[in-house]
Amino acid sequence: MKMPTRLRLAAALREAAAQAQPHNAAKYEAFAKRAETGEFDDFADTYVCPITQLNHELMAAGFTKFAARVRDGEFDATKEESDAWAASPAGQETMAQLSPEMRAALFGDDAPRQGHAQSLGDAPIEDQYRQQMNDIARTLDMIFNGQVGGPGRQTGFVLLVFPFAGHEGRCNYISNGADRRDIVVLMKEQIKRFEGQPDVKGTA
């Protein structure tokens, strides 16, 4: 069984502390103690985006190398942790706020019944959107990443297309190769951001 991410993070912080100057070692240890509680877990309810919060705090403390490891995804939630969250009351509540079409596109048609996140966007793009979405995805990838492809890409994106009028169509999904576990985390965090923002009307 894999070590929980919170414990891996705490262990890594303590490894860094062992190699740091005394005043920095104490700061690393303080981070480690917080990490052990799950404060920075992807699916924690501590912050809108816990892993981003950790990155900001590490950068503020001057721990830029460790912050880079966080940004690179070394301490992102595992598939097992993602599934556990999706089966939890909080996960079920989050998914219940999505439309049936969105749930089908993001988590698989039977995710709400089975209570776990499934393959993201497995259903094919609807015919009416397929060519346009593929063209847009190629263009966006070129804009963000130039000629770099595969794991060398620096920027990921997700494109969701759905009908405004009526709800017969489903949400169509395409990405430039982002890990599906990361996208599930991204969607959860984005929903939390939306929930924390007041309704804004009018135009800027």
C-alpha positions as CSV (number, residue, x, y, z in Angstrom):
1,M,0.0,0.0,0.0
2,K,1.3,3.4,-1.0
3,M,2.2,5.9,1.7
4,P,-0.4,8.6,2.0
5,T,0.6,11.8,0.2
6,R,0.5,13.8,3.4
7,L,3.1,11.5,5.0
8,R,5.3,11.5,1.9
9,L,5.2,15.3,1.9
10,A,6.0,15.5,5.6
11,A,8.9,13.0,5.1
12,A,10.3,15.0,2.2
13,L,10.1,18.2,4.2
14,R,12.0,16.6,7.1
15,E,14.7,15.4,4.6
16,A,15.1,19.0,3.5
17,A,15.3,20.1,7.1
18,A,18.1,17.7,7.8
19,Q,20.2,19.3,5.1
20,A,19.2,22.9,6.0
21,Q,20.7,25.5,8.3
22,P,19.2,25.4,11.8
23,H,17.0,28.4,11.3
24,N,15.6,27.0,8.1
25,A,15.4,23.5,9.5
26,A,12.9,24.7,12.1
27,K,10.8,26.2,9.4
28,Y,10.8,23.0,7.4
29,E,9.8,21.0,10.5
30,A,6.9,23.4,11.0
31,F,5.7,22.7,7.5
32,A,6.2,19.0,8.0
33,K,4.0,19.0,11.1
34,R,1.2,20.8,9.2
35,A,1.6,18.5,6.3
36,E,1.1,15.5,8.5
37,T,-2.4,16.7,9.4
38,G,-3.4,16.7,5.7
39,E,-3.6,20.5,5.6
40,F,-2.0,20.6,2.2
41,D,-3.7,17.6,0.6
42,D,-5.2,18.2,-2.8
43,F,-8.6,17.2,-1.5
44,A,-8.5,18.9,1.9
45,D,-11.1,21.6,2.7
46,T,-8.4,23.8,4.4
47,Y,-7.9,26.2,1.5
48,V,-9.5,26.8,-1.9
49,C,-6.4,25.2,-3.4
50,P,-4.3,23.6,-0.7
51,I,-1.3,22.6,-2.9
52,T,-1.1,26.1,-4.3
53,Q,-1.2,27.5,-0.8
54,L,1.8,25.3,0.1
55,N,3.6,26.6,-2.9
56,H,3.0,30.2,-2.0
57,E,4.1,29.7,1.6
58,L,7.3,27.8,0.6
59,M,8.2,30.6,-1.9
60,A,7.6,33.2,0.8
61,A,9.9,31.3,3.1
62,G,12.6,31.2,0.4
63,F,12.3,27.5,-0.2
64,T,12.2,27.8,-3.9
65,K,13.6,24.4,-4.8
66,F,11.1,22.6,-2.6
67,A,8.3,24.8,-4.0
68,A,9.4,23.7,-7.5
69,R,8.9,20.1,-6.5
70,V,5.4,20.9,-5.3
71,R,4.6,22.7,-8.6
72,D,6.0,19.7,-10.6
73,G,3.3,17.5,-9.0
74,E,5.5,15.4,-6.8
75,F,3.0,15.7,-4.0
76,D,-0.3,15.6,-5.9
77,A,-3.0,13.2,-4.7
78,T,-2.8,9.6,-5.9
79,K,-5.5,7.9,-7.8
80,E,-6.5,6.0,-4.7
81,E,-6.9,9.3,-2.8
82,S,-8.9,10.8,-5.6
83,D,-11.3,7.9,-5.6
84,A,-11.6,8.0,-1.8
85,W,-12.5,11.7,-2.0
86,A,-15.0,11.1,-4.7
87,A,-16.7,8.4,-2.6
88,S,-16.8,10.7,0.5
89,P,-19.7,12.9,1.5
90,A,-17.8,16.0,0.4
91,G,-17.0,14.4,-3.0
92,Q,-20.6,13.3,-3.5
93,E,-21.8,16.7,-2.5
94,T,-19.5,18.4,-5.1
95,M,-20.5,16.0,-7.8
96,A,-24.2,16.5,-7.0
97,Q,-23.7,20.2,-7.9
98,L,-22.7,19.3,-11.4
99,S,-25.3,18.8,-14.1
100,P,-25.8,15.2,-15.3
101,E,-24.1,16.1,-18.5
102,M,-21.1,17.5,-16.7
103,R,-20.8,14.4,-14.4
104,A,-21.0,12.1,-17.4
105,A,-18.2,14.0,-19.2
106,L,-16.0,14.4,-16.2
107,F,-16.4,11.3,-14.1
108,G,-18.2,8.7,-16.3
109,D,-21.9,8.0,-16.6
110,D,-22.2,5.9,-13.4
111,A,-19.9,7.9,-11.1
112,P,-22.7,9.3,-9.0
113,R,-24.2,5.9,-8.4
114,Q,-21.0,4.0,-7.7
115,G,-19.5,6.9,-5.7
116,H,-16.0,7.1,-7.3
117,A,-14.3,9.1,-10.0
118,Q,-14.0,7.2,-13.3
119,S,-12.3,7.9,-16.6
120,L,-12.6,11.6,-17.4
121,G,-14.3,12.3,-20.8
122,D,-14.3,8.8,-22.1
123,A,-17.3,9.3,-24.3
124,P,-16.4,10.6,-27.8
125,I,-16.8,14.2,-28.7
126,E,-20.2,14.9,-30.4
127,D,-19.9,15.0,-34.2
128,Q,-21.0,18.6,-34.4
129,Y,-18.0,19.7,-32.3
130,R,-15.3,17.2,-33.1
131,Q,-13.4,19.0,-35.9
132,Q,-13.6,22.4,-34.3
133,M,-12.5,21.2,-30.9
134,N,-9.5,19.3,-32.4
135,D,-8.5,22.3,-34.4
136,I,-8.8,24.6,-31.4
137,A,-6.8,22.2,-29.2
138,R,-4.0,22.0,-31.7
139,T,-3.9,25.8,-32.0
140,L,-4.0,26.3,-28.2
141,D,-1.2,23.8,-27.8
142,M,0.9,25.6,-30.3
143,I,0.3,28.9,-28.7
144,F,1.1,27.7,-25.2
145,N,3.8,25.2,-25.9
146,G,5.2,25.9,-29.4
147,Q,6.7,22.8,-31.0
148,V,7.2,21.0,-27.7
149,G,5.0,18.0,-27.3
150,G,4.5,15.1,-25.0
151,P,5.8,15.2,-21.4
152,G,8.0,18.2,-22.4
153,R,4.9,20.5,-22.5
154,Q,5.0,23.3,-19.8
155,T,1.3,24.3,-20.0
156,G,-1.8,22.2,-19.9
157,F,-5.3,23.1,-20.8
158,V,-8.8,21.7,-20.8
159,L,-11.6,22.8,-23.3
160,L,-15.2,22.1,-22.3
161,V,-17.9,22.7,-24.9
162,F,-21.7,22.5,-24.1
163,P,-24.9,23.9,-25.5
164,F,-26.5,27.0,-23.9
165,A,-30.0,26.4,-25.3
166,G,-31.6,23.3,-23.9
167,H,-29.6,20.5,-22.2
168,E,-30.0,17.7,-24.7
169,G,-26.3,17.7,-25.5
170,R,-23.5,16.7,-23.0
171,C,-20.4,18.5,-22.0
172,N,-17.6,17.7,-24.5
173,Y,-14.1,17.5,-23.2
174,I,-10.7,17.7,-24.8
175,S,-7.2,18.3,-23.3
176,N,-3.6,18.4,-24.5
177,G,-2.6,15.4,-22.5
178,A,-3.1,16.5,-18.9
179,D,-3.2,13.6,-16.4
180,R,-6.9,12.8,-15.6
181,R,-6.3,12.7,-11.9
182,D,-4.9,16.3,-12.1
183,I,-8.0,17.4,-14.0
184,V,-10.3,15.9,-11.3
185,V,-8.4,17.9,-8.7
186,L,-8.5,21.0,-10.9
187,M,-12.3,20.7,-11.3
188,K,-12.8,20.3,-7.6
189,E,-10.7,23.3,-6.8
190,Q,-12.4,25.4,-9.5
191,I,-15.8,24.5,-8.0
192,K,-14.6,25.6,-4.6
193,R,-13.4,28.9,-6.1
194,F,-16.8,29.5,-7.7
195,E,-18.6,28.7,-4.5
196,G,-16.5,31.2,-2.6
197,Q,-17.1,34.1,-5.0
198,P,-20.2,36.3,-4.9
199,D,-22.4,36.5,-8.0
200,V,-21.1,39.3,-10.2
201,K,-23.4,40.9,-12.7
202,G,-22.8,43.4,-15.5
203,T,-19.7,44.0,-17.5
204,A,-16.3,45.4,-16.7
